Amino acid sequence: MTDEDRSKKKQDRESDFQEVYKAWGSAEAEVIKSFLKSHDIPCLFTGLVVQSVHPFSMDGLGEIKILVPKKDYSLAKKLLESHQVE
C-alpha cells in the first residue's frame, strides 16, 4: 500500500466522523473520551502535536480535536453540553 493509498484511506475513515469538542491537553481529552465511551460513543483524537513529545498548549498548537461518528454527533453534543463545567 502506497503512502497515497494510506492517506486516502485515513481521509475516508475520518470523513465518517465529526468534531464534537476541542480539548487543550491530553488529560482533558482522555476524560472526554472516557465520558463518551461510558455512553457507548466511540471517538478519535486529532491534533497538530504529539502530546507525549510536547505536552503543552500554545496558540492552539496543543489542541486536540475529538471526533465522533456522524450518527452519534447529536447525542454526544447534548451529553457534553449537559455536563459542561463553567
Biopython code that builds the backbone (N, CA, C, O; Angstrom):
import numpy as np
from Bio.PDB.StructureBuilder import StructureBuilder

atoms = [
    (1, "MET", "N", (0.850, -1.179, 0.000)),
    (1, "MET", "CA", (0.000, 0.000, 0.000)),
    (1, "MET", "C", (0.894, 1.240, 0.000)),
    (1, "MET", "O", (1.808, 1.354, 0.817)),
    (2, "THR", "N", (0.630, 2.144, -0.901)),
    (2, "THR", "CA", (1.439, 3.360, -1.010)),
    (2, "THR", "C", (1.015, 4.387, 0.040)),
    (2, "THR", "O", (-0.039, 4.263, 0.665)),
    (3, "ASP", "N", (1.859, 5.401, 0.217)),
    (3, "ASP", "CA", (1.527, 6.490, 1.147)),
    (3, "ASP", "C", (0.250, 7.192, 0.713)),
    (3, "ASP", "O", (-0.566, 7.587, 1.546)),
    (4, "GLU", "N", (0.084, 7.342, -0.583)),
    (4, "GLU", "CA", (-1.128, 7.991, -1.105)),
    (4, "GLU", "C", (-2.375, 7.170, -0.773)),
    (4, "GLU", "O", (-3.407, 7.733, -0.407)),
    (5, "ASP", "N", (-2.285, 5.850, -0.898)),
    (5, "ASP", "CA", (-3.410, 4.974, -0.560)),
    (5, "ASP", "C", (-3.741, 5.064, 0.927)),
    (5, "ASP", "O", (-4.911, 5.109, 1.308)),
    (6, "ARG", "N", (-2.697, 5.090, 1.768)),
    (6, "ARG", "CA", (-2.913, 5.201, 3.218)),
    (6, "ARG", "C", (-3.565, 6.531, 3.573)),
    (6, "ARG", "O", (-4.464, 6.588, 4.411)),
    (7, "SER", "N", (-3.105, 7.596, 2.929)),
    (7, "SER", "CA", (-3.665, 8.920, 3.183)),
    (7, "SER", "C", (-5.140, 8.974, 2.782)),
    (7, "SER", "O", (-5.961, 9.530, 3.511)),
    (8, "LYS", "N", (-5.474, 8.401, 1.633)),
    (8, "LYS", "CA", (-6.863, 8.395, 1.179)),
    (8, "LYS", "C", (-7.733, 7.566, 2.114)),
    (8, "LYS", "O", (-8.855, 7.960, 2.431)),
    (9, "LYS", "N", (-7.219, 6.416, 2.558)),
    (9, "LYS", "CA", (-7.965, 5.555, 3.478)),
    (9, "LYS", "C", (-8.232, 6.290, 4.797)),
    (9, "LYS", "O", (-9.325, 6.197, 5.356)),
    (10, "LYS", "N", (-7.220, 7.025, 5.290)),
    (10, "LYS", "CA", (-7.382, 7.802, 6.521)),
    (10, "LYS", "C", (-8.426, 8.903, 6.329)),
    (10, "LYS", "O", (-9.269, 9.109, 7.202)),
    (11, "GLN", "N", (-8.380, 9.606, 5.204)),
    (11, "GLN", "CA", (-9.367, 10.657, 4.927)),
    (11, "GLN", "C", (-10.771, 10.076, 4.835)),
    (11, "GLN", "O", (-11.718, 10.675, 5.345)),
    (12, "ASP", "N", (-10.924, 8.919, 4.193)),
    (12, "ASP", "CA", (-12.235, 8.274, 4.093)),
    (12, "ASP", "C", (-12.764, 7.910, 5.473)),
    (12, "ASP", "O", (-13.940, 8.119, 5.773)),
    (13, "ARG", "N", (-11.886, 7.363, 6.311)),
    (13, "ARG", "CA", (-12.293, 6.964, 7.661)),
    (13, "ARG", "C", (-12.704, 8.185, 8.475)),
    (13, "ARG", "O", (-13.714, 8.153, 9.177)),
    (14, "GLU", "N", (-11.920, 9.266, 8.384)),
    (14, "GLU", "CA", (-12.224, 10.469, 9.156)),
    (14, "GLU", "C", (-13.437, 11.221, 8.617)),
    (14, "GLU", "O", (-14.046, 12.000, 9.349)),
    (15, "SER", "N", (-13.800, 11.007, 7.364)),
    (15, "SER", "CA", (-14.972, 11.691, 6.814)),
    (15, "SER", "C", (-16.267, 11.156, 7.411)),
    (15, "SER", "O", (-17.309, 11.803, 7.310)),
    (16, "ASP", "N", (-16.212, 9.989, 8.028)),
    (16, "ASP", "CA", (-17.374, 9.418, 8.700)),
    (16, "ASP", "C", (-17.533, 9.984, 10.109)),
    (16, "ASP", "O", (-18.490, 9.654, 10.809)),
    (17, "PHE", "N", (-16.597, 10.835, 10.524)),
    (17, "PHE", "CA", (-16.598, 11.397, 11.871)),
    (17, "PHE", "C", (-16.772, 12.914, 11.806)),
    (17, "PHE", "O", (-16.507, 13.547, 10.784)),
    (18, "GLN", "N", (-17.227, 13.480, 12.934)),
    (18, "GLN", "CA", (-17.431, 14.922, 13.024)),
    (18, "GLN", "C", (-16.871, 15.419, 14.348)),
    (18, "GLN", "O", (-17.005, 14.757, 15.378)),
    (19, "GLU", "N", (-16.245, 16.584, 14.313)),
    (19, "GLU", "CA", (-15.669, 17.158, 15.529)),
    (19, "GLU", "C", (-16.762, 17.568, 16.497)),
    (19, "GLU", "O", (-17.681, 18.307, 16.144)),
    (20, "VAL", "N", (-16.647, 17.076, 17.731)),
    (20, "VAL", "CA", (-17.647, 17.395, 18.748)),
    (20, "VAL", "C", (-17.080, 18.270, 19.871)),
    (20, "VAL", "O", (-17.840, 18.906, 20.602)),
    (21, "TYR", "N", (-15.753, 18.305, 20.011)),
    (21, "TYR", "CA", (-15.155, 19.033, 21.129)),
    (21, "TYR", "C", (-13.681, 19.297, 20.840)),
    (21, "TYR", "O", (-13.039, 18.536, 20.116)),
    (22, "LYS", "N", (-13.148, 20.380, 21.409)),
    (22, "LYS", "CA", (-11.719, 20.676, 21.356)),
    (22, "LYS", "C", (-11.194, 20.688, 22.784)),
    (22, "LYS", "O", (-11.675, 21.444, 23.629)),
    (23, "ALA", "N", (-10.216, 19.855, 23.041)),
    (23, "ALA", "CA", (-9.585, 19.788, 24.365)),
    (23, "ALA", "C", (-8.239, 20.493, 24.285)),
    (23, "ALA", "O", (-7.646, 20.593, 23.211)),
    (24, "TRP", "N", (-7.760, 20.983, 25.427)),
    (24, "TRP", "CA", (-6.492, 21.711, 25.464)),
    (24, "TRP", "C", (-5.407, 20.922, 26.168)),
    (24, "TRP", "O", (-4.510, 21.500, 26.782)),
    (25, "GLY", "N", (-5.483, 19.622, 26.081)),
    (25, "GLY", "CA", (-4.447, 18.771, 26.651)),
    (25, "GLY", "C", (-4.919, 17.335, 26.681)),
    (25, "GLY", "O", (-6.113, 17.057, 26.575)),
    (26, "SER", "N", (-3.977, 16.429, 26.825)),
    (26, "SER", "CA", (-4.317, 15.013, 26.776)),
    (26, "SER", "C", (-5.174, 14.567, 27.963)),
    (26, "SER", "O", (-6.016, 13.682, 27.814)),
    (27, "ALA", "N", (-4.970, 15.167, 29.134)),
    (27, "ALA", "CA", (-5.771, 14.777, 30.300)),
    (27, "ALA", "C", (-7.248, 15.094, 30.071)),
    (27, "ALA", "O", (-8.114, 14.255, 30.318)),
    (28, "GLU", "N", (-7.528, 16.307, 29.599)),
    (28, "GLU", "CA", (-8.917, 16.687, 29.317)),
    (28, "GLU", "C", (-9.502, 15.805, 28.215)),
    (28, "GLU", "O", (-10.650, 15.372, 28.314)),
    (29, "ALA", "N", (-8.727, 15.537, 27.174)),
    (29, "ALA", "CA", (-9.204, 14.703, 26.066)),
    (29, "ALA", "C", (-9.541, 13.294, 26.553)),
    (29, "ALA", "O", (-10.543, 12.716, 26.132)),
    (30, "GLU", "N", (-8.717, 12.746, 27.429)),
    (30, "GLU", "CA", (-8.972, 11.396, 27.951)),
    (30, "GLU", "C", (-10.230, 11.350, 28.810)),
    (30, "GLU", "O", (-10.966, 10.363, 28.776)),
    (31, "VAL", "N", (-10.486, 12.407, 29.580)),
    (31, "VAL", "CA", (-11.705, 12.475, 30.386)),
    (31, "VAL", "C", (-12.932, 12.492, 29.467)),
    (31, "VAL", "O", (-13.903, 11.776, 29.712)),
    (32, "ILE", "N", (-12.885, 13.303, 28.418)),
    (32, "ILE", "CA", (-13.992, 13.379, 27.465)),
    (32, "ILE", "C", (-14.188, 12.033, 26.773)),
    (32, "ILE", "O", (-15.316, 11.564, 26.618)),
    (33, "LYS", "N", (-13.083, 11.417, 26.358)),
    (33, "LYS", "CA", (-13.164, 10.106, 25.703)),
    (33, "LYS", "C", (-13.820, 9.078, 26.625)),
    (33, "LYS", "O", (-14.684, 8.315, 26.193)),
    (34, "SER", "N", (-13.413, 9.058, 27.877)),
    (34, "SER", "CA", (-13.980, 8.123, 28.847)),
    (34, "SER", "C", (-15.474, 8.375, 29.051)),
    (34, "SER", "O", (-16.271, 7.440, 29.123)),
    (35, "PHE", "N", (-15.838, 9.657, 29.144)),
    (35, "PHE", "CA", (-17.247, 10.027, 29.308)),
    (35, "PHE", "C", (-18.073, 9.550, 28.117)),
    (35, "PHE", "O", (-19.134, 8.952, 28.296)),
    (36, "LEU", "N", (-17.590, 9.812, 26.904)),
    (36, "LEU", "CA", (-18.320, 9.394, 25.711)),
    (36, "LEU", "C", (-18.390, 7.869, 25.616)),
    (36, "LEU", "O", (-19.423, 7.308, 25.251)),
    (37, "LYS", "N", (-17.281, 7.207, 25.947)),
    (37, "LYS", "CA", (-17.248, 5.746, 25.900)),
    (37, "LYS", "C", (-18.257, 5.151, 26.886)),
    (37, "LYS", "O", (-18.850, 4.109, 26.607)),
    (38, "SER", "N", (-18.455, 5.800, 28.029)),
    (38, "SER", "CA", (-19.419, 5.303, 29.012)),
    (38, "SER", "C", (-20.853, 5.380, 28.482)),
    (38, "SER", "O", (-21.759, 4.750, 29.028)),
    (39, "HIS", "N", (-21.048, 6.157, 27.413)),
    (39, "HIS", "CA", (-22.351, 6.251, 26.751)),
    (39, "HIS", "C", (-22.334, 5.532, 25.398)),
    (39, "HIS", "O", (-23.163, 5.799, 24.528)),
    (40, "ASP", "N", (-21.372, 4.612, 25.240)),
    (40, "ASP", "CA", (-21.225, 3.804, 24.014)),
    (40, "ASP", "C", (-21.006, 4.636, 22.757)),
    (40, "ASP", "O", (-21.482, 4.280, 21.680)),
    (41, "ILE", "N", (-20.285, 5.744, 22.897)),
    (41, "ILE", "CA", (-19.948, 6.585, 21.747)),
    (41, "ILE", "C", (-18.439, 6.533, 21.560)),
    (41, "ILE", "O", (-17.695, 7.043, 22.398)),
    (42, "PRO", "N", (-17.972, 5.918, 20.462)),
    (42, "PRO", "CA", (-16.531, 5.872, 20.206)),
    (42, "PRO", "C", (-16.031, 7.235, 19.741)),
    (42, "PRO", "O", (-16.811, 8.053, 19.254)),
    (43, "CYS", "N", (-14.745, 7.477, 19.889)),
    (43, "CYS", "CA", (-14.192, 8.744, 19.405)),
    (43, "CYS", "C", (-12.753, 8.580, 18.950)),
    (43, "CYS", "O", (-12.076, 7.611, 19.294)),
    (44, "LEU", "N", (-12.310, 9.545, 18.175)),
    (44, "LEU", "CA", (-10.936, 9.634, 17.693)),
    (44, "LEU", "C", (-10.359, 10.973, 18.113)),
    (44, "LEU", "O", (-11.091, 11.945, 18.294)),
    (45, "PHE", "N", (-9.043, 11.019, 18.266)),
    (45, "PHE", "CA", (-8.355, 12.277, 18.548)),
    (45, "PHE", "C", (-7.562, 12.683, 17.312)),
    (45, "PHE", "O", (-6.971, 11.838, 16.639)),
    (46, "THR", "N", (-7.551, 13.977, 17.019)),
    (46, "THR", "CA", (-6.645, 14.520, 16.011)),
    (46, "THR", "C", (-6.032, 15.783, 16.566)),
    (46, "THR", "O", (-6.643, 16.469, 17.386)),
    (47, "GLY", "N", (-4.831, 16.094, 16.127)),
    (47, "GLY", "CA", (-4.167, 17.303, 16.582)),
    (47, "GLY", "C", (-2.900, 17.530, 15.793)),
    (47, "GLY", "O", (-2.502, 16.695, 14.981)),
    (48, "LEU", "N", (-2.272, 18.656, 16.033)),
    (48, "LEU", "CA", (-1.065, 19.019, 15.300)),
    (48, "LEU", "C", (0.213, 18.555, 15.976)),
    (48, "LEU", "O", (1.242, 18.422, 15.314)),
    (49, "VAL", "N", (0.171, 18.305, 17.279)),
    (49, "VAL", "CA", (1.367, 17.969, 18.033)),
    (49, "VAL", "C", (1.131, 16.670, 18.785)),
    (49, "VAL", "O", (0.062, 16.455, 19.356)),
    (50, "VAL", "N", (2.128, 15.814, 18.780)),
    (50, "VAL", "CA", (2.057, 14.593, 19.584)),
    (50, "VAL", "C", (2.221, 15.023, 21.036)),
    (50, "VAL", "O", (3.277, 15.529, 21.417)),
    (51, "GLN", "N", (1.193, 14.829, 21.843)),
    (51, "GLN", "CA", (1.199, 15.335, 23.218)),
    (51, "GLN", "C", (2.295, 14.718, 24.078)),
    (51, "GLN", "O", (2.797, 15.375, 24.990)),
    (52, "SER", "N", (2.677, 13.478, 23.811)),
    (52, "SER", "CA", (3.714, 12.865, 24.632)),
    (52, "SER", "C", (5.092, 13.478, 24.360)),
    (52, "SER", "O", (5.985, 13.389, 25.203)),
    (53, "VAL", "N", (5.268, 14.097, 23.193)),
    (53, "VAL", "CA", (6.540, 14.728, 22.852)),
    (53, "VAL", "C", (6.570, 16.172, 23.352)),
    (53, "VAL", "O", (7.564, 16.620, 23.924)),
    (54, "HIS", "N", (5.460, 16.900, 23.128)),
    (54, "HIS", "CA", (5.347, 18.301, 23.535)),
    (54, "HIS", "C", (4.069, 18.479, 24.354)),
    (54, "HIS", "O", (3.047, 18.903, 23.814)),
    (55, "PRO", "N", (4.111, 18.160, 25.647)),
    (55, "PRO", "CA", (2.890, 18.208, 26.468)),
    (55, "PRO", "C", (2.507, 19.623, 26.910)),
    (55, "PRO", "O", (2.471, 19.917, 28.104)),
    (56, "PHE", "N", (2.224, 20.486, 25.949)),
    (56, "PHE", "CA", (1.820, 21.855, 26.259)),
    (56, "PHE", "C", (0.854, 22.348, 25.195)),
    (56, "PHE", "O", (0.727, 21.762, 24.119)),
    (57, "SER", "N", (0.183, 23.437, 25.522)),
    (57, "SER", "CA", (-0.728, 24.073, 24.576)),
    (57, "SER", "C", (-0.337, 25.533, 24.451)),
    (57, "SER", "O", (-0.201, 26.241, 25.450)),
    (58, "MET", "N", (-0.157, 25.980, 23.209)),
    (58, "MET", "CA", (0.195, 27.371, 22.978)),
    (58, "MET", "C", (-0.363, 27.783, 21.628)),
    (58, "MET", "O", (-0.065, 27.154, 20.613)),
    (59, "ASP", "N", (-1.161, 28.822, 21.610)),
    (59, "ASP", "CA", (-1.748, 29.332, 20.379)),
    (59, "ASP", "C", (-2.472, 28.243, 19.588)),
    (59, "ASP", "O", (-2.433, 28.236, 18.357)),
    (60, "GLY", "N", (-3.125, 27.335, 20.287)),
    (60, "GLY", "CA", (-3.870, 26.277, 19.612)),
    (60, "GLY", "C", (-3.030, 25.111, 19.155)),
    (60, "GLY", "O", (-3.567, 24.143, 18.616)),
    (61, "LEU", "N", (-1.725, 25.175, 19.353)),
    (61, "LEU", "CA", (-0.844, 24.117, 18.880)),
    (61, "LEU", "C", (-1.099, 22.796, 19.602)),
    (61, "LEU", "O", (-1.026, 21.735, 18.983)),
    (62, "GLY", "N", (-1.393, 22.841, 20.881)),
    (62, "GLY", "CA", (-1.611, 21.619, 21.650)),
    (62, "GLY", "C", (-3.052, 21.166, 21.682)),
    (62, "GLY", "O", (-3.400, 20.246, 22.421)),
    (63, "GLU", "N", (-3.884, 21.797, 20.896)),
    (63, "GLU", "CA", (-5.309, 21.471, 20.880)),
    (63, "GLU", "C", (-5.527, 20.059, 20.317)),
    (63, "GLU", "O", (-4.884, 19.649, 19.350)),
    (64, "ILE", "N", (-6.434, 19.348, 20.941)),
    (64, "ILE", "CA", (-6.808, 18.013, 20.491)),
    (64, "ILE", "C", (-8.274, 18.058, 20.094)),
    (64, "ILE", "O", (-9.134, 18.398, 20.906)),
    (65, "LYS", "N", (-8.556, 17.715, 18.849)),
    (65, "LYS", "CA", (-9.937, 17.677, 18.372)),
    (65, "LYS", "C", (-10.484, 16.282, 18.636)),
    (65, "LYS", "O", (-9.838, 15.276, 18.342)),
    (66, "ILE", "N", (-11.682, 16.244, 19.192)),
    (66, "ILE", "CA", (-12.327, 14.964, 19.479)),
    (66, "ILE", "C", (-13.426, 14.752, 18.449)),
    (66, "ILE", "O", (-14.350, 15.556, 18.321)),
    (67, "LEU", "N", (-13.303, 13.660, 17.728)),
    (67, "LEU", "CA", (-14.241, 13.331, 16.661)),
    (67, "LEU", "C", (-15.091, 12.139, 17.061)),
    (67, "LEU", "O", (-14.595, 11.191, 17.669)),
    (68, "VAL", "N", (-16.370, 12.188, 16.721)),
    (68, "VAL", "CA", (-17.285, 11.071, 16.964)),
    (68, "VAL", "C", (-17.958, 10.696, 15.640)),
    (68, "VAL", "O", (-17.999, 11.510, 14.718)),
    (69, "PRO", "N", (-18.483, 9.476, 15.539)),
    (69, "PRO", "CA", (-19.206, 9.121, 14.316)),
    (69, "PRO", "C", (-20.354, 10.095, 14.079)),
    (69, "PRO", "O", (-21.013, 10.533, 15.023)),
    (70, "LYS", "N", (-20.587, 10.428, 12.820)),
    (70, "LYS", "CA", (-21.639, 11.391, 12.492)),
    (70, "LYS", "C", (-22.990, 10.974, 13.060)),
    (70, "LYS", "O", (-23.785, 11.824, 13.459)),
    (71, "LYS", "N", (-23.252, 9.675, 13.098)),
    (71, "LYS", "CA", (-24.542, 9.196, 13.608)),
    (71, "LYS", "C", (-24.699, 9.460, 15.115)),
    (71, "LYS", "O", (-25.821, 9.523, 15.618)),
    (72, "ASP", "N", (-23.586, 9.612, 15.828)),
    (72, "ASP", "CA", (-23.618, 9.845, 17.278)),
    (72, "ASP", "C", (-23.398, 11.305, 17.655)),
    (72, "ASP", "O", (-23.422, 11.642, 18.839)),
    (73, "TYR", "N", (-23.185, 12.172, 16.677)),
    (73, "TYR", "CA", (-22.812, 13.563, 16.949)),
    (73, "TYR", "C", (-23.838, 14.289, 17.827)),
    (73, "TYR", "O", (-23.467, 14.904, 18.826)),
    (74, "SER", "N", (-25.103, 14.222, 17.468)),
    (74, "SER", "CA", (-26.135, 14.968, 18.219)),
    (74, "SER", "C", (-26.176, 14.544, 19.677)),
    (74, "SER", "O", (-26.226, 15.388, 20.572)),
    (75, "LEU", "N", (-26.156, 13.240, 19.918)),
    (75, "LEU", "CA", (-26.193, 12.743, 21.292)),
    (75, "LEU", "C", (-24.932, 13.160, 22.046)),
    (75, "LEU", "O", (-25.016, 13.608, 23.189)),
    (76, "ALA", "N", (-23.775, 13.018, 21.424)),
    (76, "ALA", "CA", (-22.521, 13.388, 22.078)),
    (76, "ALA", "C", (-22.516, 14.870, 22.436)),
    (76, "ALA", "O", (-22.104, 15.239, 23.536)),
    (77, "LYS", "N", (-22.966, 15.713, 21.525)),
    (77, "LYS", "CA", (-23.003, 17.162, 21.764)),
    (77, "LYS", "C", (-23.923, 17.480, 22.946)),
    (77, "LYS", "O", (-23.565, 18.271, 23.819)),
    (78, "LYS", "N", (-25.110, 16.862, 22.971)),
    (78, "LYS", "CA", (-26.046, 17.090, 24.080)),
    (78, "LYS", "C", (-25.463, 16.638, 25.407)),
    (78, "LYS", "O", (-25.579, 17.342, 26.410)),
    (79, "LEU", "N", (-24.838, 15.470, 25.421)),
    (79, "LEU", "CA", (-24.239, 14.959, 26.658)),
    (79, "LEU", "C", (-23.138, 15.883, 27.157)),
    (79, "LEU", "O", (-23.071, 16.186, 28.348)),
    (80, "LEU", "N", (-22.281, 16.328, 26.260)),
    (80, "LEU", "CA", (-21.186, 17.216, 26.669)),
    (80, "LEU", "C", (-21.709, 18.566, 27.151)),
    (80, "LEU", "O", (-21.197, 19.116, 28.126)),
    (81, "GLU", "N", (-22.718, 19.100, 26.479)),
    (81, "GLU", "CA", (-23.291, 20.383, 26.899)),
    (81, "GLU", "C", (-23.987, 20.266, 28.251)),
    (81, "GLU", "O", (-23.937, 21.200, 29.052)),
    (82, "SER", "N", (-24.629, 19.141, 28.514)),
    (82, "SER", "CA", (-25.345, 18.970, 29.778)),
    (82, "SER", "C", (-24.383, 18.769, 30.960)),
    (82, "SER", "O", (-24.779, 18.951, 32.111)),
    (83, "HIS", "N", (-23.142, 18.403, 30.689)),
    (83, "HIS", "CA", (-22.165, 18.180, 31.742)),
    (83, "HIS", "C", (-21.037, 19.205, 31.708)),
    (83, "HIS", "O", (-19.992, 18.997, 32.325)),
    (84, "GLN", "N", (-21.237, 20.286, 31.006)),
    (84, "GLN", "CA", (-20.214, 21.319, 30.890)),
    (84, "GLN", "C", (-20.037, 22.034, 32.214)),
    (84, "GLN", "O", (-21.005, 22.422, 32.867)),
    (85, "VAL", "N", (-18.779, 22.198, 32.597)),
    (85, "VAL", "CA", (-18.435, 22.893, 33.840)),
    (85, "VAL", "C", (-17.998, 24.305, 33.496)),
    (85, "VAL", "O", (-17.160, 24.501, 32.616)),
    (86, "GLU", "N", (-18.550, 25.274, 34.171)),
    (86, "GLU", "CA", (-18.190, 26.691, 33.933)),
    (86, "GLU", "C", (-16.857, 26.993, 34.575)),
    (86, "GLU", "O", (-16.374, 28.122, 34.493)),
]
sb = StructureBuilder()
sb.init_structure("model")
sb.init_model(0)
sb.init_chain("A")
sb.init_seg("    ")
for serial, (resi, resn, name, xyz) in enumerate(atoms, 1):
    if name == "N":
        sb.init_residue(resn, " ", resi, " ")
    sb.init_atom(name, np.array(xyz, "f"), 0.0, 1.0, " ", f" {name:<3s}", serial, name[0])
structure = sb.get_structure()
